[in-house]
Each structure stands twice: as structure tokens, then as C-alpha cells.
Amino acid sequence: MVVATPEPDEEEVVHLEEDRPDPTTRLEGWRRFVEEDPSGFDLLPGPEWQALDLIRREPYDEARIRYHSELQVVRTSAVKEIAHQGRLLTLLNQREHGARRGMIVSGKQTTGKTTALKQLGRLHELRVRQRYPDSNRIPVVYLTAPPKGSPRKLAMEFARFLGLPAIGPRHNTIDITSAVCQVMIEARTDLVLVDEIHLMNHATLAGEDLSDHLKYFTEHLPATFVYAGIDVEQSGVFTGVRGKQLGGRCVLVRTGSFPLGSEWRSLVASLETTLRLHRHEPGTLVKLSDYLHQRTGGVIGSLSHLIRAAAISAILDNSERITRASLKSTRIDHNSESTSRHAASPARAAG
């Protein structure tokens, strides 16, 4: 089966000229994500690096900056649990002809929900590719719930991922939905990942309409649906009859911040091994585990941001190392900075 792709418009041509990757909510972007080599970037030996002139040093440093902007995923306990539960569900649903079981990943911002969701999809697609190496399957579809969503907007998200031909006003929601379902059935899609599910508030009419249309997809596609969202339990997703029905069909896995302990230190150590800096002293970040926890509140997204930003700064300023001082000068998200200031000033907070 060949999936049709629309002619690129002017904006898309510029996009290609700048060599920016497609987002993972598009089929080509998703495939690029799945196929990325996780082995990382090989540093030049010290003498070779020192011998680089300015002309050769610039592309080398740019490659390292790109690498640090997308550091390897650390397999946290949450990532492992979501991968395990997702694998179980896809196996359980293989012969299911009734309501298939799904999963909802819920947690605060930057606690690794989207990362875990994508890793589940990546592992599943790699398994399918290994089993069917010469097929034209699209094993996984990844999309985000549209803001102020409607059935048409949801159907369009599916259509855009699949690269269906341009859809105009003459195509109604039923037309788009039918085309999407036909393509996904022919492509043997068996895992659908829906991010930002907290936007589907069953306490609103728009949320109910979006939920009903999503339910239509779950009933007409032989696929396992896995959702992720911010504090789903408090967002209205489980409200009303529709919410209870969804909750009765899905297992719930929560993500959160990590306490200061062995797993946190292991996460720091894993991230440190991914650094590609020429003067960084191994073990420096592990020794700073307590400080890193205080700075980030134990949130994996904030930790990753802090270390990646510090690594890129170390390349830009030619220091080639991360220290406590460089970490201190690196800004991260407001929530973590606020938590850090609060923890550092208990007396002021008490007052």
C-alpha cells in the first residue's frame, strides 16, 4: 500500500530547505524518530580534536550541539513500566473483537509522559519491522489531541499523520474519518498513541464530542489506544458516563518526580555517560546528585534540560566541562527554579 502525500506548498519547501525534521505527528517525522541511531556521537581523540582548525572545528561542534539537544532517553522505572504495560495490552488485544483495553499515562508537566509514550511506540514499531521487514505497514500512529478539539479536528490529525491528500471544505467529518480508518486498516496499524488527552474534558460539550469521535476510532480500528496527559484524573477526562466508560477500559500509569535516592543517582549517572565533552571529569554530576535534585525537584524533564543546556554552553564557551558553577548559571523552567529557591530558603518560606 502506498500512502499519498500532498504537494508541498511554499511553506513546506522552506521547511525542507532549512533541513528541519518533520514533527513526530507526521509519518515521515515519526519514521525518522524510530530509525534514529541511539548509539550517540563519537568524540574525536584528544590530539585530533586539539589539532582541528577553526574551519573544521565549527561543523564538529555543531554536530555535538545537535547531539546534546537530543540526548538519549534514560530508561526510568516509568519508561520501563509503560513499555511493559503497553506490550501486554497489544498482546491481549490481538484476538479481541469487543472493546479493546487501553492505557492512560498521567502526571505533572515534564515528568516523562511523552517520552515514555514515544518509546513505547518506537519499540513496538521496531518489533513489527523485524517481524515483517519488507511490508508497507504503518504499525504506529502518534498524534496530539487538538486544542478546543472537535471531531473534524481529530480526524484531521489522523489524516495529517498518514499524509493523506489535501482535504478541503467539501470533505465532511465522515468522509475524512472513513478514509483514515480505511488506510489504517490496510496499513495494519495496531497501536495508536494520543498525547495531550487532558484537553478532552468530559464536563464540556466539546470534550464530549471529541470523546465520542475518539471512541468511534477505537471501535472501528483493530488497534490498542494509549493516551497521555497532564493530571488526567483532575482534568475532567473521567467525568460523567463517557469518562467512567473510558476509565473502565484503561489501565492508569502515573509518572512523577523522583525522590532523592538510588534511582535518582542512577539517572544522573546515565545522563552523564551520554555527554560528549572533551574536558569533563567523569563522575562530576554524580557527586552533584543532591544539588541537581534540589535544582530540579526530582523532575526528569528539568534534569535533562539542565544537563543538556549546560553541555551546549560548555561547547559554546570552549570550557568543555560541566561544573557546579556552570550548572548554577544555567536557567531552567520556572517551576523548578521556584522550587529550588524555596528549598534553599526555608526560613524565608516559613516566614
C-alpha positions, 0 to 999 in steps of 0.5 A: 500500500502506498500512502499519498502525500500532498504537494508541498506548498511554499511553506513546506519547501522552506521547511525542507530547505532549512533541513528541519525534521518533520514533527513526530505527528507526521509519518515521515517525522515519526519514521525518522524518530524510530530509525534514529541511531541511539548509539550517540556521537563519537568524540574525536581523540584528544590530539585530533580534536586539539589539532582541528582548525577553526574551519573544521572545528565549527561543523564538529561542534555543531554536530555535538550541539545537535547531539546534546539537544537530543540526548538519549532517553534514560530508561526510568522505572516509568519508561520501563513500566509503560513499555511493559504495560503497553506490550501486554495490552497489544498482546491481549488485544490481538484476538479481541473483537469487543472493546479493546483495553487501553492505557492512560499515562498521567502526571505533572508537566515534564515528568516523562509522559511523552517520552515514555509514550514515544518509546513505547511506540518506537519499540513496538514499531521496531518489533513489527519491522523485524517481524515483517521487514519488507511490508508497507505497514504503518504499525504506529500512529502518534498524534496530539489531541487538538486544542478546543478539539472537535471531531473534524479536528481529530480526524484531521490529525489522523489524516495529517499523520498518514499524509493523506491528500489535501482535504478541503471544505467539501470533505465532511467529518465522515468522509475524512474519518472513513478514509483514515480508518480505511488506510489504517486498516490496510496499513495494519496499524495496531497501536495508536498513541494520543498525547495531550488527552487532558484537553478532552474534558468530559464536563464540556460539550466539546470534550464530549464530542471529541470523546465520542469521535475518539471512541468511534476510532477505537471501535472501528480500528483493530488497534490498542489506544494509549493516551497521555496527559497532564493530571488526567484524573483532575482534568475532567477526562473521567467525568460523567458516563463517557469518562467512567466508560473510558476509565473502565477500559484503561489501565492508569500509569502515573509518572512523577518526580523522583525522590532523592535516592538510588534511582535518582543517582542512577539517572544522573549517572546515565545522563552523564555517560551520554555527554560528549565533552572533551574536558569533563571529569567523569563522575562530576554530576554524580557527586552533584546528585543532591544539588541537581535534585534540589535544582530540579525537584526530582523532575526528569524533564528539568534534569535533562534540560539542565544537563543538556543546556549546560553541555551546549554552553560548555561547547559554546564557551570552549570550557568543555566541562560541566561544573557546579558553577556552570550548572548554577548559571544555567536557567531552567523552567520556572517551576523548578527554579521556584522550587529550588529557591524555596528549598534553599530558603526555608526560613524565608518560606516559613516566614 
